[in-house]
Amino acid sequence: MSSQKKYQRGKMGEENKVTLHGMWLSPYVKRVELALKVKGIPFEYVEEDLSNKSPLILKYNPIHKKVPILVHNGKPVNESFVIVEYIDETWKNGPQLLPEDPYERTKVRFWAAYIQQVMECMLNIFTAEDQKKACKEFHQKFSVLEDGMKTFFPGGNPKIENRNIGLVDIWIVVAFGMCKAQEEAFGVNFLDPEKAPLISSWVNSLLELPLLKETIPNHNKAVSFLRVFKERRTNAQTH
């Protein structure tokens, strides 16, 4: 059964109603949730049971039947990157998530796509039959990401003091902000401060923000969920 929460700052008329359909542990949903909160957009959150998909998921996303789904004035928008760009272009008030300069925007889009690849490699470790091979692929891509992110911080300081949270911040913290829970559940080291000092420092800096603390899934709840997932996966492979 779906559960609903309202995140409102001030009054929101029905003519500008925003609803986010999601699942509490989904990184793709968390991207959109964070974007809405960073921009200060009031919205209603509907928790969906993906094992028993609601008629609204089938109505608003009939092709992929997945979350996140953003419904604005009755019109659905799907896919996290598309949704976040829509949010940034529709609500000009509040911090800008993507830069105005066309070249800078291409850089953000490029690295957002690469962060997605790295995150998918990490998630693949949880289900891969050859976990050693999957870990090797992840660490290779993660090393490239660590070097690439230095272009965003030429001085080597990823702290967000005196600047707004942007799209790349959101993608990075959502991808790697739950690493401790994932490491505890699966016994795999993902975010090594010695091998990736910049990204480790960046993620830790973002996680100190109240907005991030309230959005990233609870550590113990995430560990419990992931351990059940791991156990079911192991049982399926041994039967």
NORZINOR-V483096 format. One record per pair of residues at least 4 apart in sequence whose ideal C-beta (glycine too) atoms are under 8 Angstrom apart, sorted by the first residue. I is the first residue (numbers start at 0). GAP is how many residues later the second one is. D is the distance in Angstrom with one decimal. If there is no record, write none. Layout:
I/GAP/D, I/GAP/D
This chain:
0/48/6.8, 1/44/5.1, 1/45/5.7, 1/46/5.8, 1/47/7.0, 1/52/5.9, 1/54/8.0, 2/43/7.4, 2/44/4.4, 3/40/6.0, 3/41/6.6, 3/42/5.2, 3/43/7.5, 4/39/7.2, 4/40/4.6, 4/42/7.9, 5/36/7.6, 5/37/7.7, 5/38/5.1, 5/39/7.5, 6/29/7.3, 6/30/6.8, 6/35/6.4, 6/36/5.5, 6/37/7.6, 6/38/6.5, 7/4/6.0, 7/34/4.1, 7/35/7.9, 8/31/5.7, 8/33/5.7, 9/32/6.7, 11/4/6.1, 11/5/6.6, 11/6/7.4, 11/30/4.2, 12/4/7.6, 14/58/6.8, 15/56/7.8, 15/57/6.7, 16/27/7.4, 16/54/7.8, 16/55/7.4, 16/56/6.4, 16/57/7.8, 17/18/7.1, 17/23/6.0, 17/24/6.8, 17/25/4.1, 17/26/7.1, 17/52/6.9, 17/53/7.3, 17/54/5.3, 18/24/6.5, 18/25/4.7, 18/26/7.7, 18/27/6.1, 18/51/7.4, 18/52/4.4, 19/9/7.3, 19/12/5.9, 19/13/6.3, 19/16/6.7, 19/23/5.5, 19/24/7.3, 19/25/5.2, 19/26/7.0, 19/48/6.2, 19/49/7.4, 19/50/5.7, 19/51/7.8, 20/25/4.8, 20/27/5.4, 20/35/6.5, 20/36/6.5, 20/39/7.0, 20/46/5.3, 20/47/6.7, 20/48/4.2, 20/49/7.9, 20/50/7.1, 21/4/6.0, 21/7/3.3, 21/10/7.2, 21/11/6.8, 21/23/6.6, 21/24/7.3, 21/25/6.7, 21/26/6.6, 21/45/4.8, 21/46/5.0, 21/47/7.8, 22/6/5.8, 22/24/6.9, 22/25/5.8, 22/27/5.6, 22/44/5.5, 23/5/7.7, 23/23/6.2, 23/193/6.0, 24/192/5.5, 24/197/6.4, 24/200/6.1, 25/4/6.6, 25/41/6.2, 25/42/7.1, 26/4/6.7, 26/92/6.5, 26/147/4.8, 26/148/6.4, 26/151/7.9, 27/4/7.4, 27/38/8.0, 27/39/7.3, 27/40/5.7, 27/52/4.3, 28/4/6.1, 28/38/5.5, 28/39/4.4, 28/51/7.5, 29/4/6.0, 29/144/4.7, 29/185/6.4, 29/186/7.2, 29/187/7.7, 30/4/6.4, 30/37/7.6, 30/49/4.5, 30/50/7.9, 30/52/7.9, 30/53/6.1, 30/139/5.6, 30/140/6.7, 30/143/5.2, 31/4/6.4, 31/36/4.6, 31/38/6.1, 31/48/5.6, 31/51/5.0, 31/52/6.3, 31/55/7.5, 32/4/6.5, 32/12/7.2, 32/35/8.0, 32/182/5.8, 33/4/6.0, 33/131/7.8, 33/136/4.9, 33/139/7.7, 33/140/6.8, 33/177/7.5, 33/178/7.5, 33/181/5.5, 34/4/6.3, 34/48/7.6, 34/49/4.6, 34/52/5.1, 34/53/7.4, 34/62/6.1, 34/132/7.7, 34/135/6.1, 35/5/4.6, 35/7/5.1, 35/51/6.5, 36/4/7.8, 36/174/5.7, 36/178/6.5, 37/56/7.1, 37/57/5.8, 37/59/6.9, 37/126/7.6, 37/127/5.1, 37/132/7.3, 37/173/7.0, 38/48/6.1, 38/49/7.5, 38/52/5.4, 38/54/7.4, 38/55/4.1, 38/56/6.6, 38/58/7.2, 39/53/7.4, 39/54/4.8, 40/46/6.9, 40/50/5.7, 40/53/7.5, 45/10/7.5, 47/5/7.1, 47/6/5.9, 47/8/7.9, 47/9/6.0, 47/19/5.6, 48/4/7.4, 48/5/7.3, 49/16/7.9, 49/17/7.1, 52/4/4.6, 52/5/6.2, 52/12/6.0, 53/4/7.4, 54/4/5.9, 55/4/5.8, 55/13/7.8, 56/4/5.9, 56/8/5.9, 56/9/7.6, 56/10/6.9, 56/12/6.8, 57/4/5.9, 57/7/6.2, 58/17/8.0, 59/9/4.7, 59/11/6.2, 59/16/3.7, 59/18/7.5, 60/4/5.8, 60/5/6.1, 60/6/7.7, 60/8/5.3, 60/15/6.6, 60/17/5.0, 62/15/7.9, 63/14/6.8, 65/12/7.7, 67/10/7.6, 67/12/5.8, 67/15/6.2, 68/7/5.5, 68/8/7.4, 68/9/5.8, 69/6/7.0, 69/7/4.6, 69/8/7.9, 69/13/4.7, 69/16/7.1, 69/17/7.4, 70/4/6.8, 70/5/5.2, 70/6/7.7, 71/5/6.7, 71/14/7.8, 71/18/7.2, 76/5/6.3, 76/6/5.0, 76/9/5.1, 77/4/6.7, 77/5/7.1, 78/4/6.4, 79/4/6.3, 80/4/6.5, 80/31/6.5, 80/35/7.8, 81/4/6.3, 82/4/6.4, 83/4/6.5, 83/13/6.3, 83/83/6.2, 83/86/7.3, 84/4/6.2, 84/13/6.9, 85/4/5.8, 86/4/6.1, 86/10/7.2, 87/8/6.5, 87/9/4.3, 87/10/5.4, 87/79/7.7, 94/69/3.7, 94/70/6.5, 94/71/7.6, 95/4/7.1, 95/68/7.1, 95/70/7.5, 96/68/7.9, 96/69/5.6, 96/70/4.6, 96/73/7.3, 97/7/5.4, 97/10/5.6, 97/11/8.0, 97/68/7.1, 97/69/5.4, 98/5/3.8, 98/6/5.5, 98/9/6.5, 98/67/7.6, 99/4/7.8, 99/5/7.7, 100/4/6.6, 101/4/6.7, 102/4/6.8, 103/4/6.6, 104/4/6.3, 105/4/6.2, 106/4/6.4, 106/44/7.5, 107/4/6.0, 107/58/7.2, 107/59/5.6, 107/60/5.7, 108/4/6.4, 109/4/6.6, 110/4/6.1, 110/34/8.0, 110/37/6.3, 110/38/7.3, 110/41/7.6, 110/57/5.9, 110/60/7.9, 111/4/6.6, 111/55/6.0, 111/56/6.4, 111/59/5.1, 112/4/6.8, 113/4/6.5, 113/27/7.9, 113/30/7.7, 113/31/6.3, 113/34/6.9, 114/4/6.2, 114/30/6.6, 114/53/7.4, 114/56/4.5, 114/57/6.3, 114/60/5.6, 115/4/6.3, 115/55/7.3, 115/59/7.9, 116/4/6.5, 116/24/6.3, 117/4/6.6, 117/20/7.0, 117/23/4.7, 117/24/5.6, 117/27/5.2, 117/57/6.8, 118/4/6.3, 118/55/8.0, 118/56/4.0, 118/57/7.8, 119/4/6.2, 120/4/7.4, 120/13/7.1, 120/16/5.4, 120/17/4.2, 120/20/5.4, 120/21/7.9, 121/16/5.2, 121/20/7.9, 121/53/7.4, 121/60/7.7, 121/68/6.1, 122/4/7.7, 123/4/5.4, 123/10/5.2, 123/13/7.8, 123/14/7.6, 124/6/6.0, 124/9/4.5, 124/10/5.8, 124/13/6.1, 124/61/7.2, 124/63/6.1, 125/56/7.8, 125/60/6.4, 125/100/7.7, 125/103/7.2, 125/104/7.3, 125/107/7.3, 126/106/6.5, 127/5/7.1, 127/6/3.7, 128/108/7.6, 129/4/6.3, 130/4/6.1, 130/57/7.6, 131/4/6.6, 132/4/6.6, 133/4/6.4, 134/4/6.3, 134/53/6.3, 135/4/6.4, 136/4/6.5, 137/4/5.9, 137/52/7.5, 138/4/6.3, 138/56/7.9, 139/4/7.0, 140/4/6.4, 141/4/6.5, 141/48/7.9, 141/54/6.5, 141/57/7.9, 142/4/6.8, 142/52/7.3, 142/53/7.7, 143/4/6.1, 144/4/6.1, 144/54/6.9, 145/4/7.6, 145/49/7.5, 145/50/4.5, 145/52/5.9, 145/53/5.5, 148/4/6.8, 148/9/7.6, 148/23/7.7, 148/49/5.8, 148/50/6.2, 148/53/7.4, 149/4/7.2, 149/6/7.0, 149/48/6.4, 151/6/7.7, 151/16/6.5, 152/4/5.9, 152/5/5.0, 152/45/6.7, 152/49/7.9, 155/42/6.6, 157/40/5.8, 157/41/7.8, 157/43/5.5, 157/44/3.5, 157/47/6.2, 158/42/7.6, 158/43/8.0, 158/46/4.9, 159/4/8.0, 159/5/6.3, 159/9/6.7, 159/45/6.0, 159/46/6.5, 159/49/7.4, 164/4/4.6, 164/5/6.6, 164/41/7.5, 164/44/7.7, 164/46/7.8, 165/4/7.3, 166/4/6.3, 167/4/6.1, 168/4/6.2, 168/33/7.9, 168/37/6.1, 169/4/6.0, 170/4/6.1, 171/4/6.3, 171/27/6.8, 171/30/6.1, 171/31/6.4, 171/34/7.3, 172/4/4.4, 172/29/7.9, 172/30/5.8, 172/33/4.3, 172/34/6.8, 172/39/6.1, 172/43/7.4, 173/42/8.0, 175/14/7.1, 175/15/5.5, 175/23/6.6, 175/27/5.0, 176/26/5.9, 176/29/7.1, 176/30/5.9, 176/35/7.1, 176/39/4.8, 177/4/5.8, 177/38/6.5, 177/39/6.4, 177/41/7.9, 177/44/5.8, 178/4/5.8, 178/11/4.5, 178/12/4.2, 178/24/7.6, 179/4/6.3, 179/11/7.9, 179/39/6.6, 180/4/6.3, 180/36/7.6, 180/38/5.2, 180/41/3.9, 180/42/4.9, 180/45/6.5, 181/4/5.9, 181/6/7.3, 181/8/6.2, 181/40/7.8, 181/44/6.4, 182/4/7.2, 182/5/6.2, 182/6/6.1, 182/7/5.9, 182/8/7.7, 183/39/5.1, 184/37/7.8, 184/38/5.2, 184/41/3.6, 184/42/5.0, 184/44/7.9, 184/45/6.1, 185/40/6.9, 185/44/6.3, 190/5/6.5, 190/8/7.1, 190/9/5.6, 190/12/6.8, 191/4/6.0, 191/8/7.4, 192/4/5.8, 192/7/4.2, 192/8/7.6, 195/4/5.4, 196/4/6.0, 197/4/6.1, 198/4/6.1, 199/4/6.4, 200/4/6.2, 201/4/6.5, 202/4/6.2, 203/4/6.9, 205/6/5.3, 206/5/5.4, 206/6/6.9, 206/9/6.7, 207/4/7.5, 207/5/7.7, 208/4/6.9, 209/4/6.4, 210/4/6.4, 211/4/5.8, 216/4/6.2, 216/5/4.7, 217/4/6.4, 218/4/6.3, 219/4/6.4, 220/4/6.4, 221/4/6.1, 222/4/6.2, 223/4/6.7, 224/4/6.4, 225/4/6.2, 226/4/6.3, 227/4/6.4, 228/4/6.2, 229/4/6.3, 230/4/6.3, 231/4/6.3, 232/4/6.5, 233/4/6.3, 234/4/6.2
